[in-house]
Amino acid sequence: MRAFIAPGWTSRLACLETLWDLEAEAVETPNRRRGGWSEVVRHTLPGPGGKSLGLYIKRQCNHVYRSWRHPWRGTPTCVRELKNLLCCRARGVPTATPIYYARRRQGGAACAMLVTEALSGYLSLASLLEQWYRPDNATGPTARKRAIPAIAGTLRALHQAHLQHNSLYPKHVLVRIVPDRGPGSAPTVQARLIDLEQAKRRLLRRTCTLRDLDTLNRRTPQPPRTDRLRFLKAYLGAEVDRATLRALWRALARRARRKPGPTTAA
C-alpha cells in the first residue's frame, strides 16, 4: 500500500501533504530503533464553519519491519498500523479514524506518514486509573463500575475478530465518559484502542486473550481483586460460568508470576 485517503478528504489532499514538513512538537519522545526513527505530533486543522479538527500525525524515516515479501528493504511500520485500523473498523472494533497515508523516498531514505483523527474528549486508561484509585476520589468506584464493561467489551470485540493488540498498555486504551442527557439517565462510556502498529491476526482467539489480558493485567497495578474479577466477567460475557472464569483467572495469575512485577511503564 503506497497511499490512502479517507472518503471526503480528497478535496483537502494538498493541505494534508503539507503535513510532511510541518514543524510541531512531538507528543512523546521519538522512537529511534529499527535503524530509523518514528515520531507522533498533534496538529489542529481549520475546518468549515469555524470548527477545527485535531489530528495525530505519525512520521517515520527508515522505521521498517521486514517480512518474507520484503526481506531487505522492509515496509514502513505505519503501513501495518493502517491495515490494522482498517481491519478493526471493518469488524466493528472501536479505534481511531485513519485519514491519510503516504510514503516516499527522500534523500535515499524511506519516509512514511499516517494521519488519524484525534479522539476528542477521550482520556487514556493510564490517567484515569490514577484518578479512580486516589483515596480522596469519592466518585472513583462509580466511574470504574461504569467504565469496566465498556473497556472489556472493546477488547472482546478485538479478540472475536482474532486480532491481538500485542502492546496493550493502559495508555493505548482511550475512554470517554459522556454525561447523562436527562433526569434519571446515567452517563455512557465509550472505549477505543490506539497504537495498533504491532497488532497481529491469530488463528486462535485464546492466544489473543492470554497475550493481551496478561499485558494489561501486569501494567495496571492499581485495581484490586474485585475490579479485576468484574473486568474478566464483563470480558467473557453474560453467559460466563464459574469454571471458565476461574480458568482464565488462574492462567493470567500464572503468567504474572513468571514475569516481572507490575509496572505502568511502556
C-alpha positions as CSV (number, residue, x, y, z in Angstrom):
1,M,0.0,0.0,0.0
2,R,1.6,3.3,-1.1
3,A,-1.3,5.7,-0.5
4,F,-4.6,6.0,1.3
5,I,-7.1,8.9,1.8
6,A,-10.4,8.6,3.6
7,P,-13.6,9.4,1.8
8,G,-14.4,13.1,1.8
9,W,-10.8,14.2,2.2
10,T,-9.7,14.2,-1.5
11,S,-10.5,17.9,-1.8
12,R,-8.1,18.6,1.1
13,L,-5.3,16.5,-0.3
14,A,-3.0,19.5,-0.8
15,C,-3.5,20.5,2.8
16,L,-2.7,17.0,4.0
17,E,0.5,16.8,2.0
18,T,1.9,19.9,3.8
19,L,1.9,17.9,7.0
20,W,5.1,16.2,5.8
21,D,7.1,19.3,6.6
22,L,5.0,20.7,9.5
23,E,7.1,21.8,12.4
24,A,5.4,20.6,15.6
25,E,6.4,19.3,19.0
26,A,6.3,15.5,19.4
27,V,3.7,14.3,21.8
28,E,6.2,11.9,23.2
29,T,9.9,11.0,22.8
30,P,10.5,9.9,19.2
31,N,11.1,6.2,18.8
32,R,14.6,5.5,17.5
33,R,15.1,1.9,16.5
34,R,14.9,-0.5,13.6
35,G,17.6,1.7,12.0
36,G,15.4,4.8,11.8
37,W,13.0,6.9,13.8
38,S,9.3,7.4,14.3
39,E,7.5,10.4,15.9
40,V,4.0,11.5,16.6
41,V,2.9,15.1,16.6
42,R,-0.5,16.8,17.1
43,H,-1.9,19.4,14.8
44,T,-5.2,21.3,14.6
45,L,-6.7,21.7,11.1
46,P,-9.1,24.6,10.5
47,G,-12.5,23.3,9.3
48,P,-15.7,24.8,7.8
49,G,-17.9,26.9,9.9
50,G,-15.1,27.8,12.3
51,K,-14.8,24.3,13.6
52,S,-11.4,22.8,14.0
53,L,-10.3,19.2,13.8
54,G,-7.4,17.7,15.8
55,L,-5.1,15.3,14.0
56,Y,-2.3,13.0,15.1
57,I,0.5,12.7,12.6
58,K,2.9,9.8,12.7
59,R,6.0,10.4,10.6
60,Q,8.7,7.9,10.0
61,C,12.1,7.6,8.4
62,N,13.6,4.1,7.8
63,H,11.4,2.8,10.5
64,V,10.5,-0.5,8.8
65,Y,9.7,-4.2,9.6
66,R,10.9,-7.0,7.4
67,S,8.8,-9.8,6.1
68,W,9.1,-12.7,3.6
69,R,7.7,-10.3,1.0
70,H,10.2,-7.5,1.7
71,P,13.1,-9.1,3.5
72,W,15.7,-6.5,2.6
73,R,14.2,-3.0,2.2
74,G,11.3,-3.7,4.6
75,T,8.0,-1.9,4.9
76,P,7.2,1.2,7.0
77,T,5.6,0.1,10.2
78,C,2.7,2.5,9.9
79,V,1.6,0.6,6.8
80,R,0.8,-2.3,9.2
81,E,-0.9,0.1,11.6
82,L,-3.1,1.5,8.8
83,K,-4.1,-2.0,7.7
84,N,-4.9,-3.0,11.3
85,L,-7.0,0.2,11.7
86,L,-9.0,-0.6,8.6
87,C,-9.4,-4.2,9.6
88,C,-10.7,-3.2,13.1
89,R,-13.1,-0.7,11.7
90,A,-14.5,-3.2,9.2
91,R,-15.1,-5.6,12.1
92,G,-16.7,-3.1,14.4
93,V,-13.8,-2.7,16.8
94,P,-13.7,1.0,18.0
95,T,-10.4,2.6,17.1
96,A,-9.0,6.0,15.8
97,T,-10.2,7.0,12.4
98,P,-7.5,6.9,9.7
99,I,-7.5,9.9,7.3
100,Y,-4.4,9.8,5.2
101,Y,-1.3,7.7,4.5
102,A,1.5,8.2,2.0
103,R,5.1,7.1,1.6
104,R,8.0,8.4,-0.4
105,R,11.8,8.3,-0.9
106,Q,13.6,11.3,0.4
107,G,17.4,11.6,0.2
108,G,17.7,7.9,-0.1
109,A,15.6,7.3,3.0
110,A,12.2,5.5,3.1
111,C,9.7,8.0,4.6
112,A,6.1,7.4,5.6
113,M,3.3,9.3,7.2
114,L,0.0,8.2,8.8
115,V,-2.7,10.8,9.8
116,T,-5.5,9.9,12.2
117,E,-8.3,11.9,13.7
118,A,-7.7,12.9,17.3
119,L,-10.2,11.4,19.7
120,S,-11.7,14.4,21.3
121,G,-12.9,14.0,24.9
122,Y,-11.1,10.7,25.4
123,L,-8.6,10.1,28.2
124,S,-6.1,7.3,28.5
125,L,-6.8,4.5,30.8
126,A,-3.5,5.2,32.4
127,S,-4.5,8.7,33.5
128,L,-8.0,7.5,34.6
129,L,-6.6,4.8,36.8
130,E,-4.6,7.4,38.7
131,Q,-7.8,9.4,39.2
132,W,-10.1,6.5,40.1
133,Y,-7.9,5.0,42.8
134,R,-7.0,8.1,44.7
135,P,-8.1,7.8,48.3
136,D,-9.8,11.2,48.2
137,N,-11.8,10.4,45.0
138,A,-15.4,9.7,46.2
139,T,-16.7,9.1,42.6
140,G,-14.0,6.6,41.7
141,P,-15.9,3.4,42.5
142,T,-18.9,4.5,40.4
143,A,-16.8,5.6,37.5
144,R,-14.9,2.4,37.5
145,K,-18.1,0.3,37.6
146,R,-19.4,2.1,34.5
147,A,-16.2,2.1,32.6
148,I,-15.1,-1.5,33.1
149,P,-17.8,-3.1,30.9
150,A,-17.1,-0.7,28.0
151,I,-13.3,-1.4,28.1
152,A,-13.9,-5.2,28.4
153,G,-16.4,-5.1,25.5
154,T,-14.0,-3.3,23.2
155,L,-11.3,-5.9,23.9
156,R,-13.7,-8.7,23.5
157,A,-14.6,-7.3,20.0
158,L,-10.9,-7.1,19.1
159,H,-10.3,-10.7,20.1
160,Q,-13.5,-12.0,18.5
161,A,-12.0,-10.7,15.2
162,H,-8.9,-12.8,16.1
163,L,-6.8,-9.7,16.4
164,Q,-4.1,-9.4,19.1
165,H,-3.1,-5.9,20.0
166,N,0.3,-7.1,21.1
167,S,1.1,-3.9,23.0
168,L,-1.9,-3.4,25.3
169,Y,-0.6,-0.8,27.8
170,P,-3.1,1.4,29.6
171,K,-2.1,4.4,27.6
172,H,-3.3,2.6,24.4
173,V,-6.9,2.3,25.8
174,L,-8.8,5.6,25.5
175,V,-12.0,6.2,27.4
176,R,-14.7,8.8,27.1
177,I,-17.4,9.4,29.6
178,V,-20.4,11.1,28.0
179,P,-22.6,12.9,30.6
180,D,-26.2,11.9,31.1
181,R,-28.7,13.8,28.9
182,G,-31.6,14.0,31.2
183,P,-33.1,13.2,34.6
184,G,-32.6,9.6,35.6
185,S,-30.2,8.7,32.8
186,A,-26.7,7.6,33.6
187,P,-23.5,8.6,31.7
188,T,-22.4,6.4,28.9
189,V,-18.9,5.2,28.5
190,Q,-17.0,4.6,25.2
191,A,-13.6,2.9,24.8
192,R,-11.3,2.8,21.8
193,L,-7.9,1.3,21.1
194,I,-4.9,3.1,19.6
195,D,-1.4,2.3,18.5
196,L,-2.2,-0.9,16.6
197,E,1.2,-0.9,14.9
198,Q,2.1,-4.3,16.4
199,A,-1.3,-5.9,16.1
200,K,-1.5,-9.4,14.5
201,R,-4.0,-11.8,13.3
202,R,-4.1,-15.1,15.3
203,L,-5.7,-18.4,14.4
204,L,-7.0,-18.9,18.0
205,R,-8.9,-16.3,19.9
206,R,-7.5,-17.7,23.2
207,T,-4.0,-16.7,22.0
208,C,-5.2,-13.1,21.7
209,T,-6.9,-13.2,25.1
210,L,-4.0,-14.5,27.1
211,R,-1.4,-12.3,25.5
212,D,-3.3,-9.0,25.7
213,L,-5.0,-9.5,29.0
214,D,-1.7,-10.6,30.6
215,T,0.0,-7.4,29.4
216,L,-2.9,-5.2,30.6
217,N,-3.1,-7.1,33.9
218,R,0.6,-6.6,34.7
219,R,0.6,-3.0,33.6
220,T,-2.3,-1.9,35.8
221,P,-1.2,-2.4,39.4
222,Q,-4.0,-0.2,40.9
223,P,-7.2,-2.3,40.6
224,P,-8.0,-4.6,43.5
225,R,-9.2,-8.2,43.1
226,T,-12.8,-7.3,42.9
227,D,-12.4,-4.9,39.9
228,R,-10.2,-7.5,38.1
229,L,-12.9,-10.1,38.5
230,R,-15.5,-7.6,37.4
231,F,-13.5,-6.9,34.3
232,L,-13.0,-10.6,33.4
233,K,-16.7,-11.3,33.9
234,A,-17.6,-8.4,31.5
235,Y,-15.0,-9.6,29.0
236,L,-16.3,-13.2,29.0
237,G,-19.9,-12.1,28.7
238,A,-23.2,-12.7,30.4
239,E,-23.1,-16.4,29.7
240,V,-19.8,-17.0,31.6
241,D,-19.7,-19.8,34.0
242,R,-17.6,-20.1,37.2
243,A,-15.3,-22.7,35.7
244,T,-14.4,-20.6,32.7
245,L,-13.8,-17.5,34.8
246,R,-11.7,-19.5,37.3
247,A,-9.6,-21.0,34.5
248,L,-8.9,-17.6,32.9
249,W,-8.1,-16.0,36.3
250,R,-5.6,-18.8,37.0
251,A,-4.0,-18.6,33.6
252,L,-3.3,-14.9,34.0
253,A,-2.1,-15.4,37.5
254,R,0.5,-18.0,36.3
255,R,1.7,-15.6,33.6
256,A,2.0,-12.8,36.1
257,R,4.2,-14.9,38.4
258,R,6.6,-15.9,35.6
259,K,7.2,-12.2,34.6
260,P,8.5,-9.1,36.4
261,G,6.2,-7.3,38.8
262,P,3.5,-4.8,37.6
263,T,4.6,-1.5,36.1
264,T,2.9,1.3,34.2
265,A,6.0,1.9,32.1
266,A,5.6,1.3,28.4
